[in-house]
Amino acid sequence: SKIANSLIESGKAYPCFSTPEELDAMKARMEAEGIPPRYDGTWRDADPEVVKAKIDAGDLYTVRFKVPAGARVVIDDAVRGTVSWDAEATVGDFILLRSSGVPVYNFCVAVDDASMGITTVIRAEEHLTNTLRQGLILDALGAPRPRYAHCSLILGEDKQKLSKRHGATSCNQFRLDGFLPDAMINYLALLGWNDGTDNEIFTREELIDAFDIDRIVKSPSVFDMDKLKWVNSQHLKRMEVEEILDLVEEQLGFMGMIKEGADEAKKSDFIFATTALAKQMLETTQDAATNAKTVLGYSLPAAFADLEDGSEAKEMVKQGNFYGIAMKIIEMYESGSFPIPNSSNLLAAFMDGSNKAIVEDNQVGGDETSYPQAYKATMKSVAKEMKVKGKNLFHPVRLALTGEMSGQDVTKQMSLLALASEDDTAVNAEAADVVTIEARMEKLKGFCDSIPEEFRASKQASDDAANRSKDGKKQTKAEEEAAAAAPAVADPLDGYEGPPITALDIRVGRINKVWVHEEADKLFCEEIDVGEDEPRQIASGLRPYMDAEDLEGRMVLVLCNLKARKLAGFHSHGMVLCASNEDHSVVKLVSVPVEAKIGERVTVPGFDFEGEEGAPFAENKVGKKKVFEKIAPFLQTSEYGVPTFGGRPLLTSAGVCTSPINKGSVS
């Protein structure tokens, strides 16, 4: 009120005794006349004696700001450029103090900015109109105006203003959901800002160094939960297992999976194994706990008939290999010859020779006497005895032991189960849904008993026998021994348990136009025809490796079923596949046969790309299941530069694709 009185004394504000009824009548009259409602200035130039008398009489009054005649307020907004208002026509004389003596919001803000010497105000675009009143007040106080940056609103994925209906609304909820503080800061900074490169992952220190108010963009940003999870996953990948143990322990605690008062050593071992097992697939720390719960459970149904028709598991069982392999596992387990984790070293599968955590799923720890090596030797023995290999062995074994068709390394899963099943375990078996190996074998026996006779023998073996009978040929004992002794040619896809290559929608495209991204030093923006009604716009990080003229008109391979996302503000939908050498210092486009058809889907020998089974995955599934990331290690170029999946070439209707990079990778 002291500052309000000083403004009254200097003639820049005045007491207003208009009653609510008078103000309502004033508003109704202006609306009837088609005039924008605003205060008409009844008490603006009132007789000072009248004003004093009413104050002395105790009449209630507000304090209004006296907008100078003809006043205009102009700001150079860092985001929106020059913005100006005709103050007199827009707001009229506005209130500073209510009749209760309480100051209004804009008066408080202006006084605070002036008293604290605020130099820059960054806020939502909803506050843009408040700048007019605040600017007038600051001018009247003789205080400098801060620089303003009015950022666009953040929208939900439905393009509506972000609100409670879109999900988590508190920082604590994001913590409970397993997001890292630094990842949240990183992601929120990217909503409406970029540093001019294609970099999207920053530490706090890097953000502080890189942030420039002039790089805030005007267009509204969409709060994309999938993108937030991706940013969080990148931060988690940069952290060591030991750095996130406490966070995983917290998530296990939220789910009630750790016993109260549990043995500290056993609790530490379980948390370590849980974290190492899930490290590479983590999007949030919560994923480690939910993954552990999945691993400790056993979802194999009680009977074959309970498997979903058309499911991968049911079709696999129908092939006939499962029954014999499962019965072999049961036999070996009951006789004590099936390897199980060594109770004296339950972390063997998770540790390398230097006792460092193993996070890569294709790497397993332990020495030659450890459980992982014993399991590996057993699988070789079973493969030889049952005359199966590759997925015909590994898929049945995985389903029999884990109840799932896919997942992390089986020895690591069984080791985690052993940690949860040991005497005096730290794990709350009920909350974690633990199904012990003993209980699994019992359930597996019941499941096997329910398998129809027609699915208890390998179809391939039956077909081979039928063909031999048909041809009237029979191998001699010498031929059988020779065949058994012949070295097997290693198939790069033996042991591959990832998504099928048919999950990817790789198409032939032609680059129609290329231009330089204005805000990102490493990005080209490309318009590519992939056989759809409209060409796609795709951003690629190819600027450091080639010129725009090298790209225009080129036929390329495009991964089309990636979810559209913004790269440095550019709406990109798809990815151009390139070949690169080991350290990615040389990157070249994959070459497509000139007679290939624009929009045709690239195929791989040995895989059925037709029908429902060969249909590519939906964009959301490709992203959420990290399909490309799992397939990418098997996309390589041969010694002759041919792009391959597991040694099988990428084909178009016009022939094999090629590249100038030998023994490289494709991404």
C-alpha positions in Angstrom: 0.0 0.0 0.0 3.0 2.3 0.6 3.9 2.0 -3.1 0.3 2.5 -4.2 0.1 5.7 -2.1 3.3 7.0 -3.7 1.7 6.4 -7.1 -1.4 8.3 -6.0 0.7 11.2 -4.7 2.6 11.4 -8.0 -0.7 11.4 -9.9 -0.1 8.0 -11.5 -2.9 6.3 -9.6 -6.1 7.3 -7.9 -8.8 6.1 -5.4 -12.0 4.8 -7.1 -15.2 4.7 -5.1 -17.4 3.0 -7.8 -19.6 0.3 -6.3 -19.9 -3.2 -7.7 -23.4 -2.3 -8.8 -22.2 0.8 -10.7 -19.4 -1.2 -12.3 -21.9 -3.9 -13.5 -24.2 -1.2 -14.9 -21.2 0.4 -16.7 -20.2 -2.9 -18.2 -23.8 -3.7 -19.4 -24.0 -0.2 -21.0 -20.8 -0.6 -22.9 -21.7 -4.1 -24.1 -25.0 -2.8 -25.3 -23.2 -0.1 -27.2 -20.8 -2.6 -28.7 -17.8 -1.1 -26.8 -15.2 -3.4 -25.2 -15.9 -3.2 -21.4 -13.4 -1.2 -19.4 -13.5 1.4 -16.6 -14.9 4.7 -17.8 -12.7 6.9 -15.6 -15.5 8.2 -13.3 -13.1 8.9 -10.4 -10.0 9.5 -12.6 -10.1 13.3 -12.3 -12.4 13.7 -9.3 -12.3 16.7 -7.0 -9.6 16.1 -4.4 -11.8 17.5 -1.7 -14.6 15.0 -2.6 -12.1 12.2 -2.5 -10.7 13.3 0.8 -14.1 13.5 2.3 -15.1 10.0 1.2 -11.9 8.6 2.6 -12.4 10.4 5.9 -15.9 9.0 6.0 -14.5 5.5 5.7 -16.0 4.7 2.3 -14.5 1.7 0.6 -12.4 2.3 -2.4 -10.0 0.6 -4.8 -6.8 2.1 -6.1 -6.7 2.3 -9.9 -3.7 2.9 -12.2 -4.0 6.0 -14.3 -3.2 4.9 -17.8 -1.5 7.8 -19.6 -3.5 9.2 -22.5 -2.4 7.7 -25.8 0.0 5.3 -24.1 1.4 2.3 -26.1 3.5 -0.5 -24.6 6.0 -2.2 -26.9 8.2 -5.2 -26.0 10.8 -7.1 -28.0 9.8 -10.6 -26.9 12.6 -13.2 -27.2 10.2 -15.8 -28.6 7.4 -13.8 -30.3 9.3 -10.8 -31.6 7.8 -7.3 -31.4 4.5 -7.1 -29.5 2.6 -3.9 -28.9 -0.6 -2.7 -27.3 -2.7 0.4 -27.3 -2.9 0.6 -23.5 -5.8 3.1 -23.2 -8.0 1.2 -25.7 -7.1 -2.3 -24.4 -7.3 -2.1 -20.6 -8.4 1.3 -19.4 -7.6 2.3 -15.8 -7.0 -1.0 -14.0 -7.0 -1.9 -10.3 -3.8 -2.0 -8.2 -5.3 -2.5 -4.8 -8.7 -4.1 -4.0 -11.1 -2.4 -1.5 -9.8 -4.9 1.1 -6.3 -3.4 0.6 -5.0 -6.6 -1.0 -2.8 -5.9 -4.1 -3.7 -7.6 -7.4 -1.4 -10.1 -9.1 0.0 -7.8 -11.8 0.9 -5.1 -9.2 2.6 -7.7 -7.0 4.6 -9.1 -9.9 5.7 -5.7 -11.2 6.8 -4.5 -7.7 8.7 -7.8 -7.1 10.5 -7.5 -10.5 11.5 -4.0 -9.7 12.6 -4.6 -6.1 14.6 -7.8 -7.0 16.2 -6.4 -10.2 14.8 -9.1 -12.4 16.5 -9.0 -15.8 14.7 -11.8 -17.7 11.2 -13.2 -17.4 10.5 -16.6 -19.0 6.9 -17.7 -18.7 3.9 -19.1 -20.6 2.3 -17.3 -23.5 -0.9 -17.1 -21.3 0.9 -14.3 -19.4 1.6 -12.2 -22.5 -1.4 -9.9 -21.9 -0.3 -9.3 -18.3 2.9 -7.7 -19.7 0.9 -4.7 -20.7 -0.2 -3.9 -17.1 3.2 -4.8 -15.6 5.1 -2.7 -18.2 2.9 0.4 -17.4 3.5 -0.1 -13.6 7.2 -0.6 -14.0 7.4 2.6 -16.2 5.4 4.5 -13.5 7.8 3.2 -10.8 10.8 4.3 -12.9 12.1 0.8 -13.0 13.6 -0.9 -16.1 11.5 -3.5 -17.8 13.0 -7.0 -17.8 13.5 -8.9 -21.1 10.5 -11.1 -21.8 10.2 -14.6 -23.3 6.7 -15.9 -23.6 6.9 -19.6 -24.3 4.2 -21.6 -26.1 2.0 -23.9 -24.0 2.9 -27.6 -23.6 0.3 -29.8 -25.2 -0.8 -33.3 -24.5 -0.5 -36.0 -27.2 -4.1 -35.1 -28.2 -2.8 -31.6 -29.0 -4.9 -30.1 -26.2 -3.5 -28.1 -23.3 -1.6 -30.3 -20.9 -3.8 -31.1 -17.8 -4.4 -33.7 -15.1 -6.3 -35.9 -17.6 -3.0 -36.5 -19.4 -1.4 -38.4 -16.5 1.2 -37.6 -13.9 0.9 -34.1 -12.5 3.5 -34.0 -9.7 7.3 -34.4 -9.6 6.9 -37.1 -7.0 4.7 -39.2 -9.3 7.4 -39.2 -11.9 9.9 -40.3 -9.2 7.5 -43.1 -8.2 7.3 -44.1 -11.9 11.1 -44.4 -12.1 12.2 -41.3 -13.9 15.6 -39.7 -13.1 15.7 -36.0 -12.0 18.4 -35.2 -14.6 16.4 -36.9 -17.4 13.3 -34.9 -16.4 15.2 -31.6 -16.6 16.8 -32.7 -19.9 13.4 -33.6 -21.4 11.6 -30.5 -20.1 14.4 -28.3 -21.5 13.8 -29.8 -25.0 10.1 -28.8 -24.9 10.4 -25.6 -27.0 14.2 -25.3 -27.1 17.2 -26.9 -28.9 20.9 -26.1 -29.0 21.1 -26.0 -32.8 22.5 -29.5 -33.2 20.9 -32.9 -33.3 22.0 -33.6 -29.7 19.1 -34.4 -27.4 20.9 -35.8 -24.3 22.4 -33.3 -21.9 23.7 -33.3 -18.3 22.6 -30.4 -16.1 25.9 -28.7 -16.6 25.8 -29.1 -20.4 22.3 -27.6 -20.4 23.5 -24.6 -18.4 26.4 -24.1 -20.8 24.3 -24.6 -24.0 21.1 -22.8 -23.1 20.4 -19.6 -25.0 17.1 -17.8 -24.7 17.2 -16.9 -28.4 16.8 -20.5 -29.3 13.4 -21.0 -27.7 11.0 -21.8 -30.5 7.5 -20.3 -31.0 5.6 -23.4 -31.9 3.9 -25.3 -29.1 5.5 -28.6 -27.9 3.8 -31.9 -27.2 4.5 -33.8 -24.0 5.4 -37.2 -25.4 5.6 -39.8 -22.7 7.4 -42.2 -25.1 10.1 -39.5 -25.8 10.5 -38.9 -22.1 11.0 -42.6 -21.6 13.6 -42.6 -24.4 15.5 -39.6 -22.8 15.4 -41.4 -19.4 16.7 -44.6 -21.0 19.7 -42.7 -22.5 20.6 -41.3 -19.1 20.3 -44.7 -17.5 22.6 -46.2 -20.2 25.2 -43.6 -19.3 25.1 -44.8 -15.7 26.9 -47.7 -14.1 24.9 -50.5 -12.5 26.2 -49.4 -9.1 24.9 -45.9 -9.6 21.3 -47.0 -10.0 21.2 -49.7 -7.3 19.5 -47.4 -4.8 16.9 -46.3 -7.3 16.1 -49.9 -8.2 15.9 -50.8 -4.5 13.4 -48.0 -4.1 11.2 -49.4 -6.9 11.4 -52.9 -5.4 10.3 -51.3 -2.2 7.3 -49.6 -3.8 6.2 -53.0 -5.1 6.7 -54.7 -1.7 9.1 -57.2 -3.2 11.7 -56.9 -0.5 11.1 -58.3 3.0 11.2 -56.0 6.0 14.4 -56.7 8.0 15.9 -58.8 5.2 19.5 -60.0 5.4 21.5 -57.1 4.0 23.9 -59.2 2.0 21.1 -61.2 0.3 19.1 -58.1 -0.3 22.1 -56.4 -2.0 22.8 -59.5 -4.2 19.1 -59.6 -5.4 19.1 -55.8 -6.1 22.4 -56.1 -8.0 21.1 -59.1 -10.1 17.8 -57.4 -10.8 19.6 -54.2 -12.0 22.2 -56.0 -14.1 19.6 -58.2 -15.7 17.4 -55.3 -16.9 20.1 -52.6 -17.4 20.2 -52.6 -21.2 16.4 -52.5 -21.6 15.6 -49.9 -18.9 13.4 -47.0 -19.8 12.7 -46.2 -16.2 14.1 -47.7 -12.9 10.6 -49.1 -12.4 11.2 -51.4 -15.4 13.9 -53.3 -13.4 11.3 -54.2 -10.7 8.5 -55.1 -13.1 11.0 -57.2 -15.2 12.1 -59.0 -12.1 8.5 -59.8 -11.2 8.0 -61.2 -14.7 11.1 -63.3 -14.5 10.2 -64.7 -11.1 6.7 -65.6 -12.3 5.8 -68.4 -14.6 3.1 -67.7 -17.2 3.0 -71.2 -18.9 -0.7 -72.1 -18.8 -1.9 -75.3 -17.2 -2.8 -76.9 -20.5 -2.0 -76.7 -24.2 -5.6 -75.7 -25.0 -5.2 -72.6 -22.8 -2.5 -71.2 -25.2 -4.0 -68.4 -27.3 -4.8 -69.6 -30.8 -2.3 -68.3 -33.3 0.1 -67.3 -30.7 3.8 -67.7 -31.2 4.0 -70.2 -28.3 1.1 -72.4 -29.6 2.5 -72.5 -33.1 5.9 -73.4 -31.8 4.5 -76.3 -29.7 2.6 -77.5 -32.7 6.0 -77.9 -34.6 6.6 -80.9 -32.3 10.1 -80.1 -30.8 8.7 -78.7 -27.6 7.3 -81.9 -26.1 10.5 -84.0 -26.5 12.7 -81.2 -25.2 10.5 -80.4 -22.2 10.2 -84.0 -21.2 14.0 -84.3 -21.5 14.4 -81.2 -19.1 11.9 -82.8 -16.7 13.8 -86.1 -16.8 17.2 -84.5 -16.2 15.8 -82.2 -13.4 14.3 -85.2 -11.6 17.5 -87.2 -11.9 19.6 -84.3 -10.7 21.5 -83.9 -13.9 20.0 -80.7 -15.1 22.2 -77.7 -14.1 20.9 -75.3 -11.6 22.6 -72.1 -10.2 25.3 -72.8 -7.6 24.0 -71.6 -4.2 27.6 -70.6 -3.3 27.9 -68.2 -6.3 24.4 -67.1 -7.4 25.9 -64.0 -9.1 28.2 -65.9 -11.5 26.0 -65.2 -14.5 26.0 -61.4 -13.8 29.8 -60.9 -13.2 32.8 -61.0 -15.6 36.3 -62.2 -14.7 37.1 -58.9 -12.9 33.9 -59.0 -10.9 32.4 -56.2 -12.9 28.7 -56.3 -13.7 27.7 -57.7 -17.1 24.8 -55.7 -18.7 24.9 -57.0 -22.3 22.4 -59.8 -22.7 24.6 -61.7 -25.1 27.4 -61.9 -22.5 27.3 -64.3 -19.6 29.7 -64.5 -16.7 31.3 -67.4 -14.8 34.3 -69.6 -15.3 34.4 -73.0 -16.9 33.1 -74.6 -13.7 30.2 -72.2 -13.1 26.5 -72.7 -13.7 26.3 -70.7 -17.0 29.0 -72.9 -18.6 27.4 -76.1 -17.3 24.1 -74.9 -18.7 25.7 -74.2 -22.1 27.3 -77.6 -22.2 24.0 -79.2 -21.3 22.3 -77.4 -24.2 24.9 -78.7 -26.6 24.4 -82.2 -25.3 20.6 -81.9 -25.7 21.0 -80.5 -29.2 23.1 -83.4 -30.2 20.8 -86.0 -28.6 17.5 -84.5 -29.8 19.0 -83.5 -33.2 17.8 -79.9 -33.0 19.6 -76.6 -33.0 19.0 -72.8 -33.2 15.5 -71.6 -32.5 14.1 -75.2 -32.6 16.1 -75.8 -29.4 16.2 -72.4 -27.7 12.6 -71.5 -28.0 11.3 -74.7 -26.5 13.8 -74.6 -23.7 13.0 -70.9 -22.9 9.2 -71.6 -22.8 9.7 -74.7 -20.6 12.0 -72.9 -18.1 10.6 -69.4 -18.0 7.1 -69.6 -19.4 7.9 -66.9 -22.0 8.9 -67.0 -25.7 11.4 -64.2 -25.3 13.3 -62.4 -22.7 16.8 -62.1 -21.3 19.5 -64.8 -21.0 18.0 -67.9 -19.5 20.9 -68.5 -17.1 20.5 -65.0 -15.7 16.8 -65.5 -15.3 17.3 -68.8 -13.5 20.0 -67.2 -11.3 17.6 -64.4 -10.3 15.0 -67.1 -9.5 17.5 -68.9 -7.3 18.2 -65.7 -5.4 14.5 -65.3 -4.8 14.0 -69.0 -3.8 17.0 -69.6 -1.5 16.7 -70.1 2.2 16.2 -66.9 4.1 15.8 -65.0 0.9 15.4 -61.2 0.9 12.5 -61.5 -1.5 8.8 -61.3 -0.5 7.7 -64.4 -2.5 4.0 -63.5 -2.4 4.4 -59.9 -3.6 7.0 -60.9 -6.2 4.8 -63.8 -7.5 7.8 -66.2 -7.2 7.3 -69.6 -8.9 10.2 -71.9 -7.8 11.9 -74.3 -10.2 10.3 -77.2 -8.4 6.8 -75.7 -9.0 7.7 -75.0 -12.6 8.7 -78.6 -13.3 5.4 -79.8 -11.8 3.4 -77.4 -13.9 5.4 -78.2 -17.0 4.6 -81.9 -16.6 0.9 -81.2 -16.5 1.2 -79.0 -19.6 3.1 -81.7 -21.5 0.5 -84.3 -20.6 -2.1 -82.1 -22.2 -0.3 -81.8 -25.6 -2.1 -83.8 -28.3 -0.2 -86.8 -29.7 0.0 -85.2 -33.1 2.2 -82.4 -31.7 4.6 -84.7 -29.7 7.0 -85.4 -32.6 9.0 -83.0 -34.7 7.3 -82.2 -38.0 10.7 -81.8 -39.6 11.8 -85.2 -38.4 8.6 -86.8 -39.6 8.9 -85.1 -43.0 12.5 -86.2 -43.4 11.5 -89.8 -42.5 8.6 -89.7 -45.0 10.9 -88.3 -47.7 13.5 -91.1 -47.1 10.8 -93.7 -47.2 9.4 -92.2 -50.4 12.7 -92.2 -52.1 13.5 -95.7 -51.0 16.8 -94.6 -49.5 18.3 -95.4 -46.2 21.6 -94.2 -44.8 24.1 -96.8 -44.0 25.7 -96.8 -40.6 28.9 -95.3 -42.1 26.9 -92.5 -43.7 25.2 -91.7 -40.5 28.5 -91.6 -38.6 30.0 -89.4 -41.4 27.1 -87.0 -41.2 27.4 -86.8 -37.4 31.1 -86.2 -37.6 30.8 -83.5 -40.3 31.4 -80.0 -38.9 28.3 -77.9 -38.7 28.4 -74.5 -40.5 27.6 -71.9 -37.9 24.5 -69.9 -38.7 24.7 -66.2 -37.5 21.1 -66.5 -36.4 21.6 -69.6 -34.3 20.6 -68.5 -30.8 18.9 -65.4 -32.1 15.8 -64.8 -30.1 15.0 -61.2 -31.1 12.0 -59.9 -33.2 11.6 -61.2 -36.7 13.2 -59.2 -39.5 9.6 -59.0 -40.9 8.8 -56.6 -38.0 10.6 -53.9 -40.0 9.0 -52.1 -42.9 12.1 -51.3 -45.0 11.1 -49.8 -48.3 12.8 -48.5 -51.5 12.5 -44.7 -51.7 13.8 -41.8 -53.8 15.1 -38.5 -52.3 13.3 -35.7 -54.2 14.6 -32.8 -52.3 17.3 -32.0 -49.7 17.8 -28.9 -47.6 20.0 -27.8 -44.7 18.3 -27.7 -41.3 18.5 -24.1 -40.1 19.0 -24.9 -36.4 21.0 -28.1 -36.4 24.6 -28.3 -37.8 24.5 -32.0 -38.5 21.1 -32.5 -40.0 19.8 -32.6 -43.5 16.1 -32.4 -44.1 14.9 -34.7 -46.9 11.7 -35.2 -48.9 11.5 -38.9 -49.8 9.0 -40.7 -52.0 8.3 -44.1 -50.5 5.3 -45.0 -52.6 2.7 -43.3 -50.4 0.2 -40.6 -51.4 2.5 -37.9 -50.1 6.3 -38.0 -49.8 7.7 -38.2 -46.3 9.9 -35.7 -44.6 12.8 -37.2 -42.8 15.8 -35.7 -40.9 19.1 -37.5 -41.1 22.5 -36.8 -39.5 24.3 -37.0 -42.9 25.7 -33.5 -43.2 29.1 -34.4 -41.8 29.5 -37.2 -44.4 28.1 -36.0 -47.7 26.8 -33.0 -49.6 23.2 -32.2 -50.5 23.8 -32.7 -54.2 25.1 -36.3 -53.4 21.6 -37.1 -52.0 19.1 -35.5 -54.4 17.7 -38.1 -56.8 19.3 -41.0 -55.0 17.4 -44.3 -54.4 17.7 -45.3 -50.8 16.4 -47.7 -48.2 14.0 -46.2 -45.7 12.8 -47.7 -42.4 9.2 -46.6 -42.6 7.5 -47.9 -39.4 9.2 -45.6 -36.9 6.9 -43.3 -35.0 7.1 -39.7 -36.3 9.0 -37.4 -33.9 10.7 -34.0 -33.9 14.4 -33.7 -34.4 15.6 -30.2 -33.5 12.0 -29.0 -34.2 11.7 -30.8 -37.6 8.9 -33.3 -38.0 10.7 -36.5 -39.1 8.9 -39.7 -40.1 11.3 -42.6 -40.9 15.0 -43.3 -41.1 17.4 -43.6 -44.1 19.5 -46.7 -43.8 23.2 -46.3 -44.3 26.3 -48.5 -44.0 29.2 -47.4 -41.8 32.6 -48.7 -40.7 33.4 -49.9 -37.2 34.0 -46.4 -35.6 31.4 -44.7 -37.8 34.0 -42.3 -39.2 32.8 -43.4 -42.7 29.1 -43.4 -43.5 27.6 -44.2 -47.0 24.1 -44.7 -48.4 23.0 -48.3 -49.1 22.8 -48.6 -52.9 19.6 -49.9 -54.4 19.3 -51.6 -57.8 18.2 -49.0 -60.3 15.3 -51.1 -61.5 13.8 -51.5 -58.1 10.3 -50.1 -57.6 9.7 -47.1 -55.4 7.7 -48.1 -52.4 8.4 -51.9 -52.6 9.3 -53.7 -49.4 12.8 -55.1 -49.0 12.9 -58.8 -48.2 15.3 -61.3 -46.7 15.7 -64.9 -48.0 14.4 -67.5 -45.6 11.7 -65.3 -44.1 8.1 -65.1 -45.2 7.1 -61.5 -45.8 3.6 -62.4 -47.1 0.4 -62.7 -45.2 -0.4 -61.7 -41.6 2.7 -63.3 -40.1 4.9 -61.3 -42.4 3.2 -58.0 -41.8 5.5 -55.3 -40.3 4.8 -54.2 -36.7 2.9 -51.1 -35.9 4.9 -47.9 -35.3 4.1 -47.8 -31.6 5.1 -51.4 -31.1 8.4 -50.9 -32.9 9.2 -48.0 -30.6 8.0 -49.4 -27.3 9.5 -52.9 -27.8 12.8 -51.4 -29.2 12.4 -53.7 -32.2 15.0 -52.0 -34.3 17.6 -51.8 -31.5 17.3 -55.5 -31.0 17.6 -56.3 -34.7 20.3 -53.7 -35.5 23.3 -55.8 -34.2 22.4 -58.4 -36.9 22.2 -55.9 -39.7 25.8 -55.9 -41.1 27.6 -55.7 -44.4 29.5 -58.7 -45.8 33.1 -58.8 -46.8 31.8 -57.8 -50.3 29.7 -54.9 -49.0 26.3 -56.6 -49.2 23.9 -55.4 -46.5 22.6 -58.5 -44.7 20.5 -59.7 -41.8 22.2 -62.6 -40.1 24.3 -63.2 -43.2 21.2 -63.1 -45.5 21.2 -60.3 -48.1 18.6 -57.5 -48.3 16.7 -58.0 -51.5 14.5 -56.0 -53.9 12.6 -57.2 -56.9 15.6 -56.1 -59.0 18.2 -57.9 -57.0 20.6 -57.5 -54.0 21.4 -54.1 -52.3 25.0 -53.2 -52.0 27.3 -50.7 -50.3 30.9 -49.5 -50.5 31.5 -50.5 -46.8 32.9 -54.0 -46.2 32.3 -55.8 -42.9 30.5 -52.8 -41.5 27.1 -52.1 -39.8 23.8 -51.0 -41.2 21.7 -48.4 -39.3 
